[in-house]
Every structure is written in C-alpha cells, then in structure tokens.
Amino acid sequence: MPRRSAGSYRVGIARREAILVAATRHFARSGYHKTAMTRIAADVGITEGGLLHHFPSKKHLLLAVVERRIVIAAQWIDETNTEASGLDVLRKLLELTERQLAEPGLMELFVLVSAEAANTSSPAHKLFAERYDNAINGLAAQLQRAVDSGEFRPDTDCTAIARDCIAISDGLQLQWVLSGGTIDLLAATHSHLDRLARAITTDGKGLGDHVPQNAAPSLGPSPST
C-alpha cells in the first residue's frame, strides 16, 4: 500500500479542521438535527462522500466538534499564568461561562453528547472520562498554587473543589438548556464561585462584582463567519 506524502497528510489535516469549523458554525446556528451533512460539505467545497471519508457518520462529526470545544477550553484554562492568584483562576472559570453563553448552540451540543457518554460502549464515554480526569487534575494543580502561597486555606481539598466546580458548571449548562435559556447562567456561576472564594480564601475575600471582559477564547467560529 503506497505511503501518503507529508503534503497530502497536511492537506488532510487542514481539510478535517475546515470541516470541523463549518460543522461547528452550522450546529451552533441551526442545531445538530437541522443541519444536513451536504450543507457542511458544500461549505468546505467537497462532496458528501469526501466528508464521510473524514467522518463516517454525522454522529462521529458531532463527537469531534464537541471534543474540539473541550480541547480549546481546556488549553485556555491550562495556560493560566503561573503567577495568577487563586481568585484569578476562579474568575477565569467565570469568563469561560460567559464565552459559553455567547455560543448557545455549542452548549446544547455539549449537553447532547454528555448524555450519550453515560453509555460505556459509546465513543463519547471515553472522551468524557478523559476530559473529566484532565480537567480536574489541571484545575486542582492551579488551585494548589494558591494554597502553597497562603492565599487559600491550608486545609483546602483542591481536587474535591475542582470536581465540584466542573460538576456545577456542567449541571448549570444542562439546566440552562432545559429551561430554554431562561436561567441566568452567568449570575448562578458567579454566585457559586463567590461563595467558594469566601470559604477557602484565608482572608474571606470573594470575587466581588467581577465582570468578565471577553477574555475567554471562542470555543467555535463566530456566528458571523
């Protein structure tokens, strides 16, 4: 079997990324069920058969879109400056919530796939299991720096808090979707993180009236693109 050249491999990677960008845009705008594979393929300039070469089914494409969203968000959190305070880390979680609200279609996709992840035979199960492990460990390490610096109480269980933060974030996203977007997700997240900060900071300081300043990255292409 002939080996693929480095050039064709790069083209394949670029095309796969282009498909994910187009799929993310359409899923976010029109929803997963209302988006046809032919429409995504047309945006990328390929046939539906060419699209299926990269993603064997619409469900495979959905999983890849959600995985891309998770990776982008995780990378942004992981890149927090090592000199950032513990409160800065909590504020960054609030900024991420603001970014999620700016792309409600992607939030709905996340909830859709997370429900499937409960099935241990689903590819989504492995993705979400790894996602939770990585997210909890990464966030716990950042919170531990605040314990080591004396900003957070010495008895702070950073792993448990990281797990709670992620669970509450995911749970609020589910409630937001089920409510049709009527829940004030940003206010609910701020309330939780502010209570948490007051409980674990050595001086009892909370987040205050911190308002995110659009610092979070786009988790997908802008709806205007």
Backbone as numpy.savetxt, mean C-alpha at the origin, in Angstrom:
# Nx Ny Nz CAx CAy CAz Cx Cy Cz
16.32 -24.56 -26.71 15.47 -23.37 -26.71 16.35 -22.13 -26.71
16.15 -21.20 -27.64 17.03 -20.04 -27.74 16.89 -19.13 -26.52
18.02 -18.57 -26.09 18.01 -17.67 -24.95 17.56 -16.29 -25.39
16.81 -15.61 -24.51 16.38 -14.26 -24.82 17.55 -13.30 -24.64
17.65 -12.33 -25.52 18.71 -11.34 -25.40 18.38 -10.38 -24.26
19.43 -9.68 -23.78 19.22 -8.71 -22.69 18.25 -7.62 -23.14
18.34 -7.25 -24.43 17.46 -6.21 -24.95 16.01 -6.62 -24.92
15.72 -7.84 -25.34 14.33 -8.30 -25.35 13.81 -8.48 -23.93
14.69 -8.84 -23.02 14.29 -8.98 -21.62 13.89 -7.62 -21.05
14.68 -6.59 -21.37 14.36 -5.24 -20.88 13.06 -4.75 -21.48
12.84 -5.06 -22.74 11.58 -4.67 -23.39 10.41 -5.34 -22.70
10.58 -6.61 -22.36 9.52 -7.34 -21.68 9.21 -6.74 -20.32
10.24 -6.37 -19.58 10.04 -5.76 -18.26 9.33 -4.42 -18.40
9.76 -3.62 -19.38 9.14 -2.31 -19.60 7.68 -2.46 -20.01
7.39 -3.45 -20.84 6.00 -3.65 -21.27 5.14 -4.11 -20.11
5.69 -4.97 -19.27 4.94 -5.43 -18.10 4.60 -4.25 -17.19
5.56 -3.36 -17.00 5.32 -2.19 -16.16 4.26 -1.28 -16.79
4.32 -1.13 -18.12 3.33 -0.30 -18.82 1.93 -0.88 -18.65
1.83 -2.20 -18.70 0.53 -2.86 -18.49 0.03 -2.59 -17.08
0.89 -2.68 -16.10 0.49 -2.45 -14.72 0.04 -1.01 -14.49
0.74 -0.07 -15.13 0.35 1.34 -15.00 -1.03 1.56 -15.61
-1.24 1.01 -16.81 -2.54 1.16 -17.47 -3.65 0.47 -16.68
-3.37 -0.72 -16.19 -4.38 -1.46 -15.42 -4.72 -0.72 -14.13
-3.71 -0.20 -13.46 -3.94 0.55 -12.23 -4.84 1.75 -12.49
-4.56 2.44 -13.58 -5.35 3.63 -13.92 -6.82 3.26 -14.18
-7.04 2.22 -14.97 -8.41 1.84 -15.30 -9.14 1.23 -14.11
-8.44 0.39 -13.34 -9.08 -0.19 -12.16 -9.48 0.90 -11.16
-8.60 1.91 -11.00 -8.87 2.99 -10.06 -10.03 3.86 -10.53
-10.12 4.06 -11.84 -11.18 4.92 -12.40 -12.52 4.21 -12.49
-12.50 3.04 -13.13 -13.76 2.37 -13.48 -14.09 1.17 -12.60
-13.13 0.73 -11.81 -13.34 -0.46 -11.00 -12.87 -1.70 -11.74
-12.56 -2.71 -10.96 -12.01 -3.95 -11.52 -13.00 -4.64 -12.46
-14.22 -4.80 -12.04 -15.19 -5.57 -12.80 -15.62 -4.87 -14.10
-15.56 -3.55 -14.13 -16.01 -2.80 -15.30 -14.89 -2.54 -16.31
-13.70 -2.97 -15.99 -12.56 -2.74 -16.89 -12.29 -3.98 -17.73
-12.29 -3.80 -19.05 -12.05 -4.91 -19.97 -10.55 -5.04 -20.24
-10.08 -6.27 -20.36 -8.67 -6.52 -20.67 -8.30 -5.89 -22.01
-9.26 -5.88 -22.95 -8.98 -5.31 -24.27 -8.66 -3.83 -24.17
-9.31 -3.15 -23.23 -9.07 -1.72 -23.06 -7.67 -1.46 -22.53
-7.24 -2.29 -21.59 -5.89 -2.14 -21.05 -4.85 -2.42 -22.13
-5.09 -3.49 -22.90 -4.16 -3.84 -23.98 -4.06 -2.71 -25.00
-5.19 -2.11 -25.33 -5.20 -1.03 -26.32 -4.39 0.16 -25.83
-4.46 0.45 -24.55 -3.69 1.56 -23.99 -2.19 1.35 -24.13
-1.79 0.09 -24.04 -0.36 -0.23 -24.10 0.10 -0.44 -25.55
-0.87 -0.56 -26.46 -0.54 -0.76 -27.86 -0.25 -2.19 -28.23
-0.90 -3.13 -27.52 -0.70 -4.55 -27.82 -2.07 -5.21 -27.94
-2.07 -6.44 -28.39 -3.33 -7.19 -28.49 -3.66 -7.80 -27.13
-4.88 -8.28 -27.00 -5.24 -8.94 -25.75 -4.39 -10.20 -25.55
-4.05 -10.86 -26.67 -3.18 -12.02 -26.58 -1.81 -11.65 -26.04
-1.30 -10.49 -26.46 -0.02 -10.02 -25.95 -0.08 -9.72 -24.46
-1.23 -9.18 -24.03 -1.42 -8.91 -22.61 -1.44 -10.22 -21.81
-2.14 -11.21 -22.34 -2.24 -12.49 -21.64 -0.90 -13.23 -21.60
0.02 -12.86 -22.48 1.37 -13.43 -22.43 2.07 -13.04 -21.13
1.79 -11.82 -20.66 2.40 -11.34 -19.42 1.57 -11.69 -18.20
0.25 -11.66 -18.35 -0.66 -11.96 -17.24 -1.73 -12.92 -17.75
-1.68 -14.19 -17.37 -2.56 -15.22 -17.94 -4.05 -14.97 -17.75
-4.43 -14.14 -16.77 -5.84 -13.87 -16.54 -6.00 -12.50 -15.90
-7.22 -12.02 -15.87 -7.51 -10.73 -15.24 -7.19 -10.78 -13.76
-7.42 -11.93 -13.14 -7.14 -12.07 -11.71 -5.64 -11.97 -11.44
-4.84 -12.55 -12.33 -3.38 -12.43 -12.19 -2.97 -10.96 -12.28
-3.60 -10.23 -13.19 -3.29 -8.82 -13.36 -3.69 -8.03 -12.12
-4.86 -8.32 -11.57 -5.31 -7.65 -10.35 -4.32 -7.87 -9.22
-3.87 -9.09 -9.05 -2.92 -9.41 -7.98 -1.62 -8.63 -8.17
-1.17 -8.52 -9.41 0.07 -7.80 -9.69 -0.09 -6.31 -9.41
-1.25 -5.75 -9.71 -1.51 -4.33 -9.44 -1.47 -4.08 -7.93
-2.11 -4.94 -7.16 -2.13 -4.78 -5.71 -0.73 -4.97 -5.14
0.01 -5.93 -5.66 1.38 -6.15 -5.20 2.24 -4.91 -5.46
2.05 -4.30 -6.62 2.81 -3.09 -6.97 2.49 -1.97 -5.99
1.21 -1.84 -5.63 0.79 -0.82 -4.66 1.45 -1.07 -3.31
1.47 -2.31 -2.87 2.08 -2.66 -1.59 3.57 -2.35 -1.59
4.25 -2.71 -2.67 5.69 -2.50 -2.76 6.04 -1.01 -2.72
5.29 -0.19 -3.46 5.56 1.25 -3.49 5.37 1.86 -2.11
4.29 1.49 -1.44 4.03 2.03 -0.10 5.09 1.56 0.89
5.47 0.28 0.83 6.46 -0.26 1.75 7.82 0.40 1.55
8.19 0.63 0.29 9.47 1.27 0.02 9.50 2.68 0.59
8.39 3.38 0.47 8.34 4.75 0.97 8.47 4.78 2.49
7.80 3.85 3.17 7.91 3.78 4.62 9.33 3.38 5.03
9.91 2.42 4.33 11.25 1.92 4.67 12.33 2.99 4.49
12.07 3.96 3.60 13.06 4.99 3.32 13.01 6.16 4.30
12.25 6.00 5.38 12.21 7.04 6.40 13.62 7.32 6.90
13.96 8.59 7.00 15.28 9.00 7.46 15.59 8.37 8.83
16.78 7.83 8.97 17.14 7.17 10.23 17.18 8.16 11.39
17.22 9.46 11.09 17.22 10.46 12.14 15.81 10.96 12.44
14.82 10.43 11.76 13.44 10.84 12.00 13.00 10.43 13.40
12.18 11.27 14.01 11.69 10.96 15.35 10.59 9.91 15.28
10.24 9.36 16.44 9.15 8.39 16.47 7.84 9.02 16.02
7.61 10.27 16.42 6.38 10.95 16.00 6.38 11.16 14.49
7.55 11.40 13.91 7.63 11.55 12.46 7.21 10.26 11.76
7.58 9.12 12.33 7.20 7.83 11.75 5.68 7.67 11.79
5.07 8.02 12.91 3.61 7.93 13.02 2.93 8.90 12.06
3.51 10.07 11.90 2.95 11.05 10.97 3.04 10.57 9.53
4.08 9.81 9.27 4.23 9.27 7.91 3.12 8.27 7.61
2.71 7.52 8.61 1.59 6.59 8.43 0.31 7.37 8.12
0.16 8.53 8.75 -1.01 9.36 8.48 -0.97 9.91 7.06
0.22 10.28 6.60 0.37 10.79 5.24 0.06 9.70 4.21
0.40 8.47 4.55 0.10 7.37 3.65 -1.41 7.17 3.54
-2.12 7.36 4.62 -3.59 7.28 4.59 -4.16 8.34 3.66
-3.59 9.53 3.71 -4.06 10.60 2.82 -3.87 10.21 1.36
-2.75 9.57 1.07 -2.48 9.16 -0.31 -3.47 8.08 -0.74
-3.80 7.19 0.17 -4.77 6.15 -0.15 -6.13 6.74 -0.47
-6.51 7.77 0.26 -7.79 8.42 0.02 -7.83 9.12 -1.34
-6.67 9.55 -1.82 -6.61 10.21 -3.12 -6.81 9.23 -4.26
-6.70 7.93 -3.97 -6.85 6.89 -4.99 -7.82 5.82 -4.49
-9.09 6.18 -4.33 -10.07 5.27 -3.72 -10.24 3.96 -4.48
-10.09 4.00 -5.80 -10.24 2.77 -6.57 -9.20 1.74 -6.18
-8.00 2.18 -5.87 -6.94 1.25 -5.46 -7.22 0.70 -4.06
-7.86 1.50 -3.23 -8.22 1.01 -1.91 -9.25 -0.11 -2.03
-10.19 0.05 -2.94 -11.20 -0.99 -3.15 -10.56 -2.27 -3.69
-9.57 -2.12 -4.56 -8.86 -3.29 -5.08 -8.13 -4.02 -3.95
-7.51 -3.25 -3.07 -6.78 -3.84 -1.96 -7.71 -4.66 -1.07
-8.88 -4.11 -0.78 -9.85 -4.83 0.05 -10.33 -6.08 -0.67
-10.55 -5.98 -1.98 -11.01 -7.11 -2.77 -10.02 -8.27 -2.71
-8.76 -7.97 -2.89 -7.74 -9.02 -2.91 -7.45 -9.54 -1.50
-7.52 -8.68 -0.50 -7.24 -9.12 0.87 -8.26 -10.15 1.33
-9.50 -10.03 0.84 -10.52 -11.03 1.19 -10.14 -12.39 0.62
-9.59 -12.39 -0.58 -9.19 -13.66 -1.22 -7.97 -14.26 -0.53
-7.18 -13.44 0.12 -5.94 -13.91 0.76 -6.21 -14.89 1.89
-7.43 -14.91 2.40 -7.76 -15.85 3.47 -7.71 -17.29 2.98
-7.86 -17.49 1.68 -7.79 -18.82 1.08 -6.33 -19.21 0.91
-5.87 -20.21 1.65 -4.45 -20.56 1.64 -3.97 -21.07 0.28
-4.88 -21.47 -0.59 -4.48 -21.95 -1.91 -4.40 -20.82 -2.93
-4.78 -19.62 -2.54 -4.76 -18.49 -3.46 -3.37 -17.86 -3.50
-2.92 -17.40 -4.69 -1.64 -16.69 -4.77 -1.63 -15.45 -3.88
-2.81 -14.88 -3.61 -2.89 -13.70 -2.77 -2.48 -14.02 -1.33
-2.64 -15.26 -0.92 -2.31 -15.64 0.46 -0.82 -15.44 0.73
0.01 -15.93 -0.13 1.46 -15.78 0.05 1.87 -14.32 -0.01
1.28 -13.58 -0.97 1.61 -12.16 -1.10 1.30 -11.40 0.18
0.12 -11.62 0.73 -0.27 -10.88 1.93 0.47 -11.36 3.16
0.77 -12.65 3.25 1.54 -13.15 4.39 2.92 -12.51 4.42
3.57 -12.43 3.26 4.88 -11.81 3.18 4.77 -10.31 3.44
3.70 -9.70 2.93 3.50 -8.28 3.10 3.38 -7.93 4.57
2.62 -8.70 5.32 2.45 -8.42 6.74 3.74 -8.62 7.51
4.46 -9.68 7.21 5.73 -9.92 7.89 6.71 -8.77 7.65
6.86 -8.38 6.40 7.80 -7.32 6.05 7.39 -5.98 6.65
6.09 -5.67 6.55 5.60 -4.39 7.04 5.75 -4.29 8.56
5.41 -5.36 9.27 5.51 -5.36 10.73 6.96 -5.23 11.17
7.83 -6.00 10.55 9.24 -5.95 10.94 9.87 -4.59 10.62
9.53 -4.05 9.46 10.10 -2.75 9.07 9.63 -1.62 9.97
8.33 -1.59 10.24 7.80 -0.53 11.10 8.29 -0.67 12.54
8.36 -1.91 13.02 8.84 -2.15 14.38 10.27 -1.65 14.55
11.10 -1.85 13.54 12.50 -1.40 13.61 12.58 0.12 13.70
11.70 0.81 12.98 11.70 2.27 13.04 11.20 2.78 14.39
10.21 2.13 14.94 9.70 2.51 16.25 10.73 2.24 17.34
11.51 1.16 17.16 12.52 0.80 18.16 13.58 1.90 18.29
13.87 2.60 17.20 14.84 3.70 17.26 14.37 4.77 18.24
13.06 5.00 18.25 12.51 6.01 19.17 12.59 5.52 20.62
12.50 4.22 20.83 12.69 3.66 22.18 14.14 3.84 22.60
15.05 3.51 21.69 16.48 3.61 21.99 16.92 5.04 22.28
16.26 6.00 21.62 16.64 7.41 21.81 15.99 8.02 23.05
15.06 7.28 23.66 14.39 7.79 24.84 13.11 8.55 24.55
12.73 8.66 23.28 11.49 9.36 22.92 10.26 8.54 23.30
10.35 7.22 23.08 9.26 6.32 23.46 9.60 5.60 24.76
8.60 5.22 25.49 8.78 4.51 26.76 9.60 3.24 26.57
10.44 2.88 27.53 11.31 1.70 27.39 10.55 0.38 27.36
9.31 0.38 27.87 8.53 -0.86 27.86 7.64 -0.99 26.63
7.88 -0.15 25.63 7.08 -0.18 24.40 7.35 -1.46 23.62
6.31 -2.20 23.31 6.42 -3.41 22.49 6.24 -2.99 21.04
7.35 -2.73 20.38 7.31 -2.16 19.03 6.66 -3.10 18.01
6.90 -4.39 18.15 6.31 -5.35 17.21 4.80 -5.38 17.35
4.32 -5.38 18.59 2.88 -5.40 18.83 2.23 -4.12 18.31
2.89 -2.99 18.51 2.34 -1.72 18.05 2.32 -1.66 16.53
3.38 -2.15 15.90 3.41 -2.18 14.44 2.27 -3.03 13.90
2.05 -4.17 14.53 0.95 -5.06 14.10 -0.40 -4.37 14.27
-0.57 -3.67 15.39 -1.83 -2.97 15.64 -2.06 -1.86 14.61
-1.02 -1.11 14.31 -1.16 0.00 13.35 -1.59 -0.51 11.99
-0.99 -1.60 11.55 -1.32 -2.15 10.24 -2.73 -2.74 10.24
-3.08 -3.42 11.34 -4.41 -4.01 11.43 -5.49 -2.94 11.43
-5.26 -1.86 12.16 -6.25 -0.78 12.21 -6.34 -0.07 10.87
-5.22 0.14 10.21 -5.24 0.76 8.89 -6.05 -0.08 7.90
-5.78 -1.37 7.88 -6.50 -2.25 6.95 -7.99 -2.33 7.31
-8.28 -2.40 8.61 -9.66 -2.47 9.04 -10.44 -1.21 8.70
-9.81 -0.06 8.85 -10.47 1.20 8.51 -10.70 1.31 7.00
-9.75 0.79 6.23 -9.95 0.81 4.77 -11.16 -0.05 4.39
-11.29 -1.21 5.03 -12.44 -2.07 4.77 -13.74 -1.35 5.14
-13.77 -0.72 6.32 -14.96 0.00 6.74 -15.27 1.16 5.80
-14.23 1.83 5.32 -14.42 2.94 4.38 -15.09 2.44 3.10
-14.61 1.32 2.58 -15.19 0.76 1.36 -16.64 0.33 1.60
-16.90 -0.37 2.71 -18.24 -0.85 3.00 -19.23 0.29 3.23
-18.72 1.42 3.73 -19.60 2.56 4.00 -19.82 3.44 2.78
-19.19 3.05 1.67 -19.31 3.88 0.48 -18.53 5.18 0.59
-17.50 5.17 1.41 -16.65 6.34 1.55 -17.18 7.39 2.51
-18.15 7.04 3.33 -18.73 8.04 4.24 -17.94 8.20 5.53
-17.10 7.23 5.86 -16.27 7.33 7.06 -15.13 8.31 6.80
-14.84 9.16 7.78 -13.71 10.08 7.68 -12.45 9.29 8.03
-11.86 8.69 7.02 -10.73 7.79 7.23 -9.52 8.52 7.80
-9.26 9.72 7.31 -8.10 10.46 7.77 -8.25 10.85 9.24
-9.45 11.28 9.63 -9.69 11.67 11.02 -9.60 10.46 11.94
-10.13 9.32 11.51 -10.08 8.11 12.32 -8.64 7.64 12.51
-7.85 7.72 11.45 -6.45 7.32 11.53 -5.67 8.26 12.44
-5.93 9.56 12.29 -5.26 10.55 13.14 -5.60 10.31 14.61
-6.87 10.04 14.89 -7.30 9.80 16.27 -6.56 8.61 16.88
-6.45 7.53 16.11 -5.75 6.34 16.62 -4.27 6.63 16.87
-3.60 7.25 15.90 -2.17 7.50 16.02 -1.88 8.53 17.12
-2.78 9.49 17.30 -2.59 10.49 18.35 -2.71 9.84 19.73
-3.71 8.96 19.91 -3.85 8.25 21.18 -2.63 7.37 21.45
-2.17 6.71 20.40 -1.00 5.85 20.52 0.22 6.65 20.95
0.44 7.80 20.29 1.59 8.63 20.60 1.56 9.09 22.06
0.39 9.49 22.55 0.29 9.95 23.93 0.57 8.82 24.92
0.30 7.59 24.51 0.50 6.45 25.41 1.95 5.98 25.46
2.70 6.17 24.37 4.05 5.58 24.33 5.19 6.61 24.39
4.90 7.90 24.17 5.97 8.89 24.28 6.26 9.14 25.76
7.50 9.37 26.07 7.88 9.57 27.47 7.32 10.87 28.03
7.04 11.84 27.16 6.49 13.12 27.63 4.98 13.22 27.41
4.37 12.14 26.92 2.93 12.14 26.70 2.49 13.00 25.54
3.40 13.32 24.65 3.08 14.20 23.52 2.38 13.42 22.41
1.33 14.02 21.84 0.62 13.40 20.73 1.01 14.00 19.41
0.25 13.68 18.38 0.53 14.21 17.05 0.12 15.66 16.90
-0.78 16.12 17.79 -1.28 17.47 17.67 -2.20 17.60 16.47
-2.18 18.75 15.85 -3.04 19.01 14.69 -2.29 18.80 13.38
-1.34 17.88 13.40 -0.55 17.61 12.19 -1.45 17.30 11.01
-1.22 17.99 9.91 -1.98 17.75 8.68 -1.00 17.30 7.61
-1.23 16.14 6.97 -0.33 15.67 5.91 -0.15 16.72 4.83
1.06 16.80 4.31 1.38 17.79 3.29 1.67 17.16 1.93
0.85 16.16 1.59 1.00 15.48 0.29 2.39 14.92 0.08
3.00 14.45 1.17 4.36 13.94 1.07 4.42 12.51 0.60
3.31 11.81 0.68 3.32 10.41 0.31 3.36 10.23 -1.20
3.94 9.12 -1.66 4.03 8.90 -3.09 2.71 8.43 -3.66
2.55 8.60 -4.94 1.38 8.02 -5.59 1.53 6.50 -5.57
0.45 5.81 -5.20 0.48 4.36 -5.16 0.08 3.80 -6.52
-0.18 4.68 -7.44 -0.54 4.31 -8.81 -0.49 5.56 -9.65
-0.74 5.48 -10.94 -0.70 6.65 -11.79 -1.81 7.61 -11.42
-1.56 8.89 -11.61 -2.59 9.89 -11.34 -3.77 9.68 -12.26
-5.01 9.91 -11.75 -6.18 9.76 -12.61 -6.17 10.64 -13.83
-5.34 11.68 -13.82 -5.30 12.58 -14.97 -4.36 12.10 -16.05
-3.58 11.03 -15.77 -2.63 10.55 -16.76 -3.29 9.64 -17.75
